[in-house]
Amino acid sequence: MSIDETVGTVYLAQGGDWDQIVSAQAERGDETIVINMGPQHPSTHGVLRVILELDGETVTSLRPAIGFLHTGIEKNMEFKTFAQGSAYVTRMDYVAPLFNEAVYCLAVEKLLDLEAPQRAQELRVLFMELNRIASHLVALGTGGMEIGALTMMTIGFRDREMILDFFESVCGTRMNHAYIRPGGVSIDLPENGLATLRGLIEWLHKHLPEYAKFCNENPIFQGRMRGVATLDLTECMLYGASGPVLRSAGYPWDLRKSQPYCGYETYDFEVPVWNTSDAYGRFRVRLQEMWESLKIVEQCYERLERSSGSPVMVEDPKLAWPAQLTVGPDGQGNSFEHVKHIMGESMEALIHHFKTVTEGFRVPAGQAYVAIESPKGELGCHVVSDGGTRPYRVHMRDPGFNHLQSAPAMCEGGMISDVVVAVGSLDPVLGGVDR
């Protein structure tokens, strides 16, 4: 209870007039009100509490309160093997899980001083770019829903379902895949994988133009987005912004170009930028990025056609499970064959397989940091090993954490209705922010 409320309560108890109290406060004109937006507000993209101080409908102060979705993933990984780490990190930013897996595995591979096979790299790029499109579809769909453009959500989730169906057809799960593993990927495309991928590419070519038709020149959409939640280039640098937030300010920073990984330097694509530094600019950047990702997906399709039958996991029995190792036409692979051979013929191979699965593989002592370009921005992973089979420490640099810190700069001095637009344009996922 505020001081004014306390005084008013005492005054009323003494027989005073409440109308006189309200009239006196209105005449002062310096009253503000503190409210909570969330933690169940539709703009939260998870469980986020935003503490607002308002002067009428004008935001005078904004404080993001995070931690409601804290899962302890980073701490729990200290008790799991390096191989099990993929199944943990994928659950952080659950809208873009494959990027969590990729950056973690790249950091572990850096410590192991190895590189995944070429086909595994192609599959990683394919899955990440499809996941980038799916993540942007969620950002555009939920962002549209939050300002009343409900059709954006329905068509966004419709197209995302097609991508998730493809993921499921390959690795068995729609989300939280644990598909990217240290040394490669868990499984190759099925027999009809390329045909399914071709159908998905055709679907996206047909339906992606709908978003521009709905919104690009829509005066109501532009009225809610243009000039709202601005964060210019200087402020982006101060807050460590990246991804669409930074590129909407006109700076073409994309780690796929500036610090290539997984062979991105061999793919042909552009880095879209905009020059308005506002919510509308972030929308347009994401819209164009989906087309650039689709361009990369088509290049992956052509490469995967040519590399059919190549290994998708390093030929190292200490890292790969037997089913992932190359198996020849006679059923004989490297030092260990497929699972049938292990279970039925080789006791030594069975013992080794049991130790690999239960204990995991050892990673040389040291530390490594790797950063990649996720749909939200720069996603980093710092892995520390003490030479054992479990990480000593794993820490993730999630872009949503940095971007939420910029919310006060975007919103203070604006209207309360624009807070929803601002948070939506940042596209944070609280699973990645809180961890």
matplotlib code that plots the C-alpha trace (Angstrom):
import matplotlib.pyplot as plt

x = [0.0, 1.3, 1.7, -1.3, -3.4, -2.4, -3.1, -6.5, -7.4, -6.7, -8.6, -11.6, -11.5, -11.7, -14.9, -13.3, -14.7, -13.1, -14.1, -12.0, -9.0, -9.4, -9.9, -6.7, -4.6, -6.0, -5.0, -1.5, -1.1, 2.1, 0.6, 2.0, 0.7, 2.8, 1.3, 2.4, 2.1, 2.3, 3.5, 0.6, 0.4, -0.1, 3.0, 5.4, 6.7, 7.1, 6.6, 7.8, 6.8, 7.1, 6.8, 5.5, 5.2, 2.6, 1.7, -1.8, -1.0, 2.6, 5.3, 7.7, 9.6, 9.9, 11.6, 11.7, 11.5, 12.8, 13.4, 9.9, 11.0, 14.3, 15.0, 18.6, 19.6, 23.2, 23.7, 22.2, 24.5, 27.4, 26.0, 25.3, 27.8, 28.8, 26.7, 23.6, 24.1, 22.3, 19.1, 19.4, 20.4, 17.7, 15.1, 16.3, 15.0, 12.4, 11.2, 14.7, 16.1, 18.4, 20.6, 21.1, 22.2, 24.5, 26.4, 26.9, 28.2, 30.5, 32.0, 32.5, 34.0, 36.4, 37.7, 37.9, 39.7, 37.5, 35.0, 31.8, 31.7, 30.6, 27.1, 26.5, 27.4, 24.9, 22.2, 23.0, 22.7, 19.5, 17.9, 19.1, 17.7, 14.4, 14.3, 15.1, 12.1, 9.9, 11.2, 10.5, 7.0, 6.3, 7.7, 5.6, 2.5, 2.5, 3.6, 0.6, -1.8, -0.7, -1.8, -5.0, -3.8, -5.1, -4.7, -0.9, -1.0, -3.1, -1.1, 2.2, 1.5, 0.0, 3.3, 5.4, 3.5, 4.8, 8.4, 7.8, 6.3, 9.5, 11.6, 9.4, 9.8, 13.6, 14.4, 11.0, 10.3, 8.7, 10.6, 13.5, 15.2, 18.7, 19.4, 22.7, 25.3, 29.0, 30.7, 27.7, 24.0, 22.0, 20.5, 20.5, 17.5, 15.0, 14.5, 11.8, 13.6, 14.6, 11.1, 9.5, 12.0, 11.1, 7.4, 8.2, 10.2, 7.4, 4.9, 7.0, 7.5, 3.7, 2.7, 5.5, 4.3, 1.1, 2.8, 4.0, 0.5, -1.1, 1.2, 3.8, 1.5, -1.3, -1.9, -3.3, -0.3, 2.2, 0.4, 1.0, 4.6, 6.3, 8.2, 7.5, 10.1, 13.0, 16.6, 19.1, 22.6, 24.4, 21.9, 22.1, 25.9, 25.4, 23.0, 24.7, 21.9, 22.2, 20.2, 17.1, 17.2, 20.7, 20.1, 16.9, 19.2, 21.1, 24.1, 24.6, 26.2, 25.5, 27.9, 27.1, 29.0, 31.4, 32.5, 31.4, 30.8, 29.4, 30.5, 28.2, 30.9, 30.1, 26.4, 25.0, 22.7, 22.3, 22.1, 18.8, 18.9, 16.4, 17.0, 14.1, 15.4, 11.8, 9.4, 8.4, 12.0, 12.5, 9.4, 10.7, 14.1, 12.6, 10.3, 13.3, 15.4, 12.9, 13.4, 17.2, 16.9, 14.8, 17.5, 20.0, 17.6, 17.4, 21.2, 21.3, 18.8, 21.1, 24.2, 22.4, 21.4, 25.1, 26.3, 23.9, 25.4, 28.1, 28.7, 26.8, 28.9, 32.7, 34.2, 35.3, 33.8, 34.5, 32.0, 29.5, 27.1, 27.3, 24.2, 25.7, 28.9, 29.4, 28.1, 29.2, 27.1, 28.3, 27.1, 30.7, 31.6, 34.6, 35.8, 32.2, 29.3, 25.6, 23.7, 22.7, 26.4, 27.1, 24.3, 24.8, 28.4, 30.9, 31.1, 34.0, 32.0, 29.0, 31.1, 32.6, 29.2, 27.9, 30.8, 30.3, 26.6, 26.8, 30.1, 30.3, 33.5, 36.3, 37.0, 40.4, 40.7, 40.3, 37.6, 36.0, 33.6, 31.6, 29.0, 26.5, 23.7, 20.3, 17.0, 17.1, 20.7, 24.1, 23.9, 27.1, 28.2, 31.1, 32.1, 34.7, 36.1, 38.3, 39.3, 36.4, 33.2, 31.0, 31.3, 32.8, 30.7, 28.4, 27.1, 24.9, 24.8, 21.2, 20.4, 16.9, 18.6, 20.4, 17.5, 15.2, 17.6, 16.9, 13.2, 13.3, 15.1, 12.5, 9.4, 10.0, 8.2, 5.9, 2.4, 1.5, -0.1, 3.3, 5.0, 3.3, 4.6, 8.1, 8.4, 6.9, 9.4, 12.3, 11.1, 12.5, 11.9, 12.0, 13.3, 16.5, 16.5, 16.1, 17.8]
y = [0.0, 3.4, 6.4, 8.1, 5.0, 4.6, 8.3, 8.0, 4.9, 6.7, 9.8, 7.7, 6.0, 9.4, 10.2, 11.9, 12.1, 9.8, 12.1, 14.8, 12.5, 11.5, 15.1, 16.2, 13.5, 14.3, 18.0, 17.0, 15.2, 13.4, 10.0, 6.9, 3.3, 0.1, -2.9, -6.4, -7.5, -11.3, -13.7, -15.1, -12.3, -13.4, -11.4, -13.3, -16.0, -18.2, -17.2, -13.6, -10.9, -7.3, -4.7, -1.4, 2.0, 4.0, 7.7, 7.2, 5.0, 6.1, 3.8, 5.6, 2.5, -1.1, -4.0, -7.5, -10.2, -13.5, -16.9, -18.3, -21.0, -21.8, -25.5, -25.9, -27.4, -26.0, -27.4, -30.8, -31.2, -31.5, -34.9, -36.2, -37.5, -35.4, -37.6, -37.0, -33.3, -33.0, -34.2, -31.5, -28.4, -29.0, -28.1, -24.6, -22.5, -25.1, -23.1, -23.4, -26.6, -27.7, -24.6, -25.4, -28.9, -27.6, -25.0, -27.5, -30.2, -27.8, -26.8, -30.4, -31.3, -28.3, -29.9, -33.3, -31.7, -33.4, -32.4, -34.2, -35.9, -33.8, -35.4, -34.8, -31.1, -30.9, -32.4, -30.1, -27.1, -28.4, -29.0, -25.6, -23.6, -25.4, -24.7, -21.1, -20.8, -22.6, -20.2, -17.1, -18.5, -18.6, -15.1, -13.7, -15.7, -14.9, -11.3, -10.9, -12.5, -10.1, -7.1, -8.7, -10.2, -13.6, -15.0, -14.5, -17.1, -19.6, -19.7, -19.4, -22.5, -24.3, -23.9, -24.7, -28.0, -29.0, -28.5, -30.4, -33.2, -33.5, -33.5, -36.3, -38.3, -38.3, -38.5, -39.5, -36.3, -32.9, -31.0, -31.6, -33.8, -34.6, -35.2, -33.4, -35.4, -34.9, -36.3, -36.0, -36.6, -39.5, -40.9, -40.3, -39.4, -42.3, -43.8, -41.3, -38.4, -36.4, -36.8, -35.6, -32.7, -31.7, -31.7, -29.4, -27.0, -26.7, -26.1, -23.3, -21.7, -21.7, -20.3, -18.0, -15.1, -14.9, -13.2, -10.3, -10.0, -9.8, -7.3, -5.5, -2.7, -3.2, 0.3, -1.1, -3.4, -0.7, 1.7, -0.7, -1.5, 1.5, 3.7, 1.4, -0.2, 1.5, 0.5, 2.3, 0.9, 2.6, 1.1, -2.3, -2.2, -1.1, -3.9, -6.7, -7.1, -9.4, -11.2, -9.5, -6.8, -5.7, -6.2, -4.1, -1.2, -1.6, -3.6, -6.8, -8.9, -12.7, -15.3, -17.6, -15.0, -13.4, -16.5, -19.5, -22.9, -26.2, -25.1, -22.1, -20.3, -22.7, -21.7, -18.9, -16.6, -12.9, -11.2, -9.1, -5.7, -2.9, 0.7, 1.6, 0.1, -0.6, -3.5, -3.3, -3.5, -6.7, -8.2, -7.4, -8.9, -12.1, -12.3, -12.0, -14.4, -17.1, -16.8, -16.9, -20.0, -21.7, -20.9, -22.7, -25.6, -26.1, -26.1, -28.8, -30.8, -30.9, -31.8, -34.5, -36.1, -36.3, -37.5, -40.4, -43.3, -41.2, -41.5, -39.2, -39.9, -39.9, -43.4, -43.6, -46.4, -44.4, -41.7, -43.5, -46.2, -49.3, -48.5, -45.2, -46.7, -47.4, -50.9, -52.5, -54.7, -57.8, -56.5, -55.8, -52.2, -50.9, -52.5, -53.0, -54.0, -53.4, -54.2, -57.7, -58.7, -57.2, -58.9, -62.3, -62.8, -60.5, -60.4, -57.9, -55.6, -55.9, -54.9, -52.0, -50.8, -51.1, -48.9, -46.4, -46.0, -46.0, -44.1, -42.0, -40.9, -38.8, -35.3, -33.8, -31.2, -27.7, -25.2, -24.0, -21.3, -21.5, -19.1, -19.6, -17.6, -18.7, -17.3, -14.9, -13.8, -14.9, -18.2, -19.1, -22.2, -22.4, -25.9, -26.8, -30.3, -31.7, -34.7, -36.9, -38.2, -35.4, -31.6, -29.7, -26.7, -25.8, -22.2, -20.9, -17.3, -17.0, -13.9, -13.5, -12.8, -9.8, -8.6, -8.5, -6.1, -3.7, -3.7, -0.6, 1.4, 0.4, 1.0, 3.8, 6.9, 4.9, 3.6, 0.5, -1.1, -0.9, -3.0, -6.1, -5.1, -4.6, -7.9, -9.7, -8.1, -9.3, -12.9, -14.1, -17.7, -17.9, -21.5, -20.1, -17.0, -18.7, -22.2]
z = [0.0, -1.0, 1.5, -0.2, 0.3, 3.9, 4.6, 2.8, 4.8, 8.1, 6.8, 6.0, 9.4, 10.9, 8.9, 6.0, 2.4, -0.2, -3.1, -1.5, -1.4, -5.1, -6.1, -4.3, -5.9, -9.4, -8.8, -7.9, -11.3, -10.3, -9.5, -11.1, -10.8, -10.8, -12.4, -13.4, -17.0, -16.6, -15.7, -17.8, -20.4, -24.1, -25.1, -22.8, -25.2, -22.1, -18.5, -18.1, -15.6, -16.7, -13.9, -15.4, -13.8, -15.6, -15.8, -17.3, -20.3, -20.7, -19.5, -17.2, -16.0, -17.2, -15.4, -16.9, -14.1, -15.3, -13.7, -13.7, -16.2, -14.7, -15.2, -14.0, -17.4, -17.2, -13.7, -14.5, -17.5, -15.0, -14.0, -17.5, -20.1, -23.1, -25.3, -23.2, -23.4, -26.7, -25.1, -22.4, -24.3, -26.9, -24.3, -23.6, -26.6, -27.4, -30.5, -32.1, -30.4, -33.2, -32.8, -29.1, -30.1, -32.9, -30.8, -28.0, -30.3, -32.1, -28.8, -27.7, -31.1, -30.8, -27.5, -29.2, -32.2, -34.8, -37.5, -38.4, -41.9, -44.9, -45.1, -41.4, -41.9, -44.8, -42.7, -39.8, -42.1, -43.6, -40.2, -38.8, -41.8, -41.7, -37.9, -38.6, -40.9, -38.3, -35.5, -37.6, -38.4, -34.6, -34.2, -37.0, -36.1, -32.4, -33.0, -35.3, -32.9, -30.2, -32.2, -33.5, -36.8, -36.0, -39.5, -39.2, -36.3, -38.1, -41.3, -39.4, -37.4, -40.4, -42.3, -39.2, -38.8, -42.3, -41.1, -37.9, -39.8, -41.8, -38.6, -37.3, -40.4, -40.1, -36.4, -34.8, -32.8, -33.7, -31.0, -28.6, -31.2, -29.8, -33.5, -33.7, -31.7, -31.0, -34.1, -36.5, -36.4, -35.0, -38.2, -42.0, -44.1, -44.6, -48.1, -48.9, -47.1, -50.2, -51.8, -48.5, -48.5, -52.1, -51.1, -48.2, -50.3, -52.8, -50.0, -48.6, -52.0, -52.4, -49.0, -47.8, -50.1, -48.0, -45.1, -47.2, -48.8, -45.4, -43.7, -45.8, -47.0, -44.5, -43.0, -39.6, -39.3, -40.2, -37.8, -34.9, -35.8, -37.4, -35.0, -32.2, -29.9, -31.6, -30.7, -32.9, -33.8, -30.9, -28.4, -30.1, -29.4, -25.8, -25.1, -27.0, -29.4, -32.4, -35.0, -36.5, -33.8, -34.9, -38.6, -38.4, -37.5, -40.8, -39.6, -41.7, -38.9, -39.3, -38.0, -40.9, -43.0, -40.6, -38.7, -40.9, -39.4, -40.7, -44.2, -44.5, -46.4, -49.4, -49.5, -51.5, -49.5, -48.5, -45.1, -45.1, -43.3, -42.7, -41.7, -39.3, -36.1, -35.0, -34.7, -38.3, -39.4, -37.4, -39.0, -42.5, -41.7, -40.5, -43.5, -45.9, -43.8, -44.4, -48.1, -47.7, -45.5, -48.1, -50.7, -48.5, -48.0, -51.8, -52.0, -49.2, -51.2, -54.2, -52.1, -50.2, -53.5, -54.5, -51.1, -50.7, -48.7, -47.1, -43.3, -41.0, -37.9, -37.4, -37.8, -34.2, -32.0, -28.9, -30.0, -32.2, -31.2, -33.4, -35.4, -36.4, -37.8, -41.5, -42.4, -45.6, -47.9, -46.1, -42.8, -41.6, -40.7, -38.7, -35.5, -34.5, -36.7, -36.5, -33.3, -34.4, -34.7, -31.3, -29.5, -31.2, -31.9, -30.1, -26.4, -26.5, -28.7, -26.4, -23.4, -25.2, -26.4, -22.8, -21.5, -24.3, -23.6, -19.8, -19.1, -22.2, -24.0, -22.5, -23.6, -23.2, -20.4, -21.6, -22.5, -25.7, -26.8, -30.0, -31.3, -34.1, -35.7, -34.2, -35.4, -32.4, -32.7, -31.5, -29.5, -27.7, -25.8, -23.4, -22.5, -19.8, -19.5, -16.7, -18.8, -17.7, -19.4, -18.1, -18.6, -15.7, -16.8, -19.7, -20.1, -22.9, -24.1, -25.2, -27.3, -25.7, -22.3, -23.8, -25.8, -22.8, -21.1, -23.9, -23.3, -21.0, -23.7, -26.2, -24.1, -21.6, -22.8, -25.0, -24.6, -22.5, -25.7, -27.4, -24.7, -26.2, -29.7, -28.3, -26.5, -29.5, -31.9, -29.7, -30.0, -26.7, -25.6, -21.8, -21.9, -23.3, -21.2, -17.9, -18.5]

ax = plt.figure().add_subplot(projection="3d")
ax.plot(x, y, z, "-o")
ax.set_aspect("equal")
plt.show()
